[in-house]
């Protein structure tokens, strides 16, 4: 007869198994087990030696198996922290990355320097993480968020309703199509910028391809986002785009070609070029 399992033994064994596929194996296991048991992480250690019902052990094992396949943790537990806020995450949206917080910071600093009630567009909002974060940290702003995906917008609307009720207006369509010529003081965009050949590999293969695939060179969607921006920026308005670590130079070139002045590239905490911003004079 098998001995009863407890949180301590499950965490120890799970961490060992998950270390093959995750650099944060212990944290992942804690979050998976807490989710399986309906507890928070801190509560796990208050019950570390208690025997668990077989059903809860099986639930944890199922979640662990999904993580070992490479599925993002946020998809498995259905949430992800971004800019100190907790967002609902589904298979229909890109999982917000920590480096995308730099995009929020670049827009925030520019809008705070200008003051007033800026109009901000989050182009390709996905989960709504950037739009909601900006609406909260810039309470005088008027935020519009767009996405081509109806399913993604449903997630974004739920996130906004819980964390920035009434603060974000959502529109559906491809790039600037649904905006009817409206202009903004800032456009934030985290477009698809991954090379097509990489999109089929874990963990990216679990996320919506249209939110990742930037074409063979990764720059196709960046070009569309940048080329359309001047027609939707007020004079002095800024476009800030996230991009790959090796795409800073082509993005700056695309911005200059589009008529955006003095593009500046900002580095993320790892030292990689990550967000480039240019301005319409």
VMD Tcl script that draws the C-alpha trace (Angstrom):
set ca {
  {0.00 0.00 0.00}
  {1.47 3.37 -1.10}
  {2.27 5.82 1.65}
  {0.40 9.11 1.81}
  {2.00 12.07 0.09}
  {2.44 15.47 1.70}
  {3.35 18.94 0.31}
  {6.95 18.66 1.47}
  {7.59 15.43 -0.45}
  {5.69 16.62 -3.53}
  {7.71 19.83 -3.67}
  {10.99 17.99 -3.25}
  {10.24 15.42 -5.94}
  {8.56 17.89 -8.27}
  {11.48 20.31 -8.10}
  {13.89 17.54 -9.00}
  {11.85 16.51 -12.02}
  {11.11 20.03 -13.22}
  {14.74 21.17 -12.97}
  {15.27 19.59 -16.39}
  {13.00 22.10 -18.10}
  {12.75 25.15 -15.82}
  {15.31 27.49 -14.29}
  {12.79 28.31 -11.56}
  {11.79 24.74 -10.74}
  {11.18 25.25 -7.01}
  {9.06 28.36 -7.49}
  {7.11 26.70 -10.29}
  {6.37 23.70 -8.10}
  {5.23 25.87 -5.21}
  {2.84 27.77 -7.47}
  {1.53 24.59 -9.11}
  {0.95 22.86 -5.78}
  {-0.67 25.92 -4.24}
  {-2.98 26.10 -7.25}
  {-3.82 22.40 -7.00}
  {-4.64 22.74 -3.30}
  {-6.43 26.09 -3.53}
  {-3.90 27.73 -1.20}
  {-1.41 30.55 -1.47}
  {2.32 29.79 -1.45}
  {2.81 30.83 2.17}
  {0.08 28.47 3.35}
  {1.85 25.48 1.82}
  {4.45 25.51 4.55}
  {1.84 25.54 7.26}
  {0.67 22.17 5.95}
  {4.02 20.79 4.76}
  {3.83 17.48 6.63}
  {0.08 16.85 6.32}
  {-1.03 13.90 4.22}
  {-2.97 14.91 1.11}
  {-5.99 13.20 -0.43}
  {-5.13 11.21 -3.55}
  {-7.28 13.49 -5.70}
  {-5.20 16.54 -4.82}
  {-1.97 14.65 -5.47}
  {-3.26 13.58 -8.88}
  {-4.27 17.14 -9.68}
  {-0.77 18.36 -8.87}
  {0.79 15.59 -10.95}
  {-1.37 16.60 -13.92}
  {-0.32 20.24 -13.62}
  {3.33 19.25 -13.21}
  {3.17 17.12 -16.35}
  {1.89 20.10 -18.33}
  {4.76 22.26 -17.06}
  {7.27 19.56 -17.96}
  {5.93 19.62 -21.53}
  {7.02 23.28 -21.64}
  {3.62 24.89 -21.22}
  {4.01 28.34 -19.60}
  {3.24 28.37 -15.90}
  {0.88 31.32 -16.34}
  {-1.30 29.32 -18.72}
  {-1.49 26.40 -16.33}
  {-2.50 28.41 -13.27}
  {-4.39 31.03 -15.29}
  {-2.69 34.16 -14.00}
  {0.50 36.21 -14.23}
  {1.85 39.18 -12.30}
  {2.78 42.21 -14.39}
  {3.68 45.64 -13.03}
  {2.57 44.49 -9.55}
  {-0.87 43.56 -10.87}
  {-2.30 40.07 -11.34}
  {-3.71 39.36 -14.80}
  {-5.92 36.56 -16.03}
  {-4.10 34.53 -18.67}
  {-5.53 32.03 -21.15}
  {-4.24 30.17 -24.19}
  {-5.65 33.01 -26.32}
  {-3.17 35.66 -25.16}
  {0.57 36.13 -24.97}
  {1.95 35.65 -21.47}
  {3.22 39.09 -20.30}
  {6.99 39.11 -19.92}
  {8.91 41.07 -17.27}
  {10.82 42.94 -19.98}
  {7.56 44.39 -21.29}
  {7.34 46.44 -18.10}
  {10.05 48.60 -19.70}
  {7.56 49.54 -22.43}
  {5.16 50.78 -19.74}
  {7.91 52.76 -18.02}
  {9.06 54.47 -21.22}
  {5.53 55.66 -21.98}
  {4.87 56.66 -18.38}
  {7.97 58.83 -18.11}
  {7.20 60.63 -21.36}
  {3.57 61.27 -20.47}
  {4.37 62.46 -16.96}
  {6.87 64.94 -18.39}
  {4.16 66.35 -20.65}
  {1.38 66.43 -18.06}
  {-2.27 66.99 -18.91}
  {-4.64 64.22 -19.96}
  {-2.77 62.25 -22.60}
  {-4.47 60.01 -25.11}
  {-2.66 56.66 -25.23}
  {-3.06 53.71 -27.59}
  {-1.98 50.17 -26.69}
  {-1.68 48.63 -30.15}
  {-2.15 44.85 -30.05}
  {-3.14 44.68 -26.40}
  {-3.40 40.90 -25.90}
  {-4.19 40.34 -22.21}
  {-4.52 44.10 -21.70}
  {-1.47 44.18 -19.43}
  {0.13 47.31 -20.90}
  {-3.14 49.21 -21.26}
  {-4.30 48.43 -17.72}
  {-0.91 49.24 -16.19}
  {-0.81 52.60 -17.99}
  {-4.39 53.42 -17.03}
  {-3.55 52.84 -13.38}
  {-0.24 54.71 -13.20}
  {-1.50 57.60 -15.37}
  {-4.95 58.21 -13.87}
  {-5.58 61.32 -16.02}
  {-4.92 59.43 -19.25}
  {-7.47 58.24 -21.79}
  {-6.46 54.77 -22.95}
  {-7.58 52.88 -26.05}
  {-6.53 49.26 -26.60}
  {-6.82 47.35 -29.86}
  {-6.37 43.77 -30.95}
  {-7.28 41.68 -33.98}
  {-8.35 38.76 -31.77}
  {-11.89 38.73 -30.37}
  {-10.83 36.08 -27.82}
  {-7.86 38.15 -26.64}
  {-10.05 41.23 -26.24}
  {-12.46 39.23 -24.07}
  {-9.57 38.45 -21.70}
  {-8.35 42.06 -21.79}
  {-11.81 43.39 -21.02}
  {-12.10 41.14 -17.97}
  {-8.69 42.26 -16.73}
  {-9.57 45.91 -17.20}
  {-12.94 45.49 -15.50}
  {-11.22 44.13 -12.42}
  {-8.27 46.52 -12.21}
  {-9.12 49.66 -14.20}
  {-12.91 49.76 -14.51}
  {-14.12 52.26 -17.07}
  {-10.57 53.40 -17.86}
  {-9.80 51.53 -21.09}
  {-11.77 51.55 -24.34}
  {-11.34 48.47 -26.53}
  {-11.56 48.22 -30.33}
  {-11.14 45.19 -32.56}
  {-9.27 45.06 -35.84}
  {-5.91 44.74 -37.53}
  {-3.32 47.33 -36.53}
  {-4.61 50.87 -37.10}
  {-7.67 49.77 -39.08}
  {-10.33 50.23 -36.36}
  {-9.09 53.64 -35.17}
  {-10.88 55.86 -37.73}
  {-8.00 58.30 -38.03}
  {-7.85 59.07 -34.31}
  {-4.56 60.51 -33.03}
  {-2.76 59.90 -29.77}
  {-0.05 61.44 -27.62}
  {1.61 58.05 -27.23}
  {1.35 54.66 -28.88}
  {2.69 51.61 -27.02}
  {3.12 48.44 -29.01}
  {4.48 44.98 -28.25}
  {4.10 43.48 -31.74}
  {4.98 39.98 -32.94}
  {8.76 40.02 -33.41}
  {9.85 36.38 -33.16}
  {11.30 34.73 -36.28}
  {8.79 32.29 -37.77}
  {11.13 29.29 -37.44}
  {11.24 29.70 -33.65}
  {7.50 29.89 -33.04}
  {6.95 26.14 -33.12}
  {9.33 25.39 -30.24}
  {8.40 25.18 -26.52}
  {7.39 27.28 -24.72}
  {6.38 29.54 -27.63}
  {4.38 26.81 -29.35}
  {1.79 26.98 -26.54}
  {1.05 30.67 -27.12}
  {-1.03 32.20 -29.94}
  {1.17 32.28 -33.04}
  {-0.31 35.51 -34.36}
  {0.95 37.25 -31.22}
  {4.51 36.01 -31.79}
  {5.27 35.45 -35.48}
  {7.11 38.42 -36.97}
  {7.89 36.69 -40.26}
  {11.11 35.05 -41.45}
  {13.28 37.87 -40.09}
  {11.03 38.86 -37.19}
  {10.61 42.41 -38.48}
  {7.52 42.16 -40.71}
  {4.96 43.16 -38.07}
  {7.30 45.77 -36.56}
  {7.36 47.42 -39.97}
  {3.56 47.59 -40.11}
  {3.27 48.98 -36.58}
  {5.89 51.66 -37.23}
  {4.84 52.68 -40.74}
  {1.25 53.36 -39.67}
  {2.10 55.32 -36.53}
  {2.65 58.87 -37.89}
  {-0.95 59.07 -39.16}
  {-2.16 58.35 -35.63}
  {0.18 60.51 -33.55}
  {-0.31 64.10 -32.48}
  {2.59 66.44 -33.11}
  {5.22 65.65 -30.51}
  {3.59 62.27 -29.90}
  {5.70 59.20 -29.24}
  {5.67 55.65 -30.57}
  {7.33 53.10 -28.27}
  {7.74 49.52 -29.49}
  {9.15 46.43 -27.86}
  {11.44 44.30 -30.02}
  {14.02 41.55 -29.94}
  {17.48 42.05 -28.46}
  {19.08 42.14 -31.92}
  {16.43 44.31 -33.59}
  {17.26 47.75 -32.18}
  {19.15 48.95 -35.25}
  {16.51 47.91 -37.83}
  {13.74 49.36 -35.66}
  {15.54 52.71 -35.42}
  {15.97 52.67 -39.20}
  {12.27 51.88 -39.72}
  {11.30 54.76 -37.43}
  {13.48 57.25 -39.28}
  {12.08 56.06 -42.62}
  {8.54 56.55 -41.28}
  {9.31 60.16 -40.30}
  {9.79 59.63 -36.57}
  {12.65 61.72 -35.20}
  {15.63 60.76 -33.03}
  {14.64 57.19 -32.11}
  {16.16 56.10 -28.81}
  {16.58 52.49 -27.71}
  {16.23 51.52 -24.04}
  {17.82 48.44 -22.49}
  {16.06 45.98 -20.21}
  {17.38 44.76 -16.86}
  {19.44 42.09 -18.60}
  {21.19 44.78 -20.64}
  {19.49 43.89 -23.92}
  {18.10 46.48 -26.33}
  {14.36 46.04 -25.78}
  {12.23 49.17 -26.38}
  {12.75 51.87 -29.00}
  {10.86 55.16 -28.98}
  {10.60 57.82 -31.69}
  {8.67 61.06 -31.90}
  {6.58 62.84 -34.53}
  {7.73 66.43 -34.87}
}
mol new
graphics top color blue
foreach p $ca { graphics top sphere $p radius 0.5 }
foreach p [lrange $ca 0 end-1] q [lrange $ca 1 end] { graphics top cylinder $p $q radius 0.2 }
display resetview
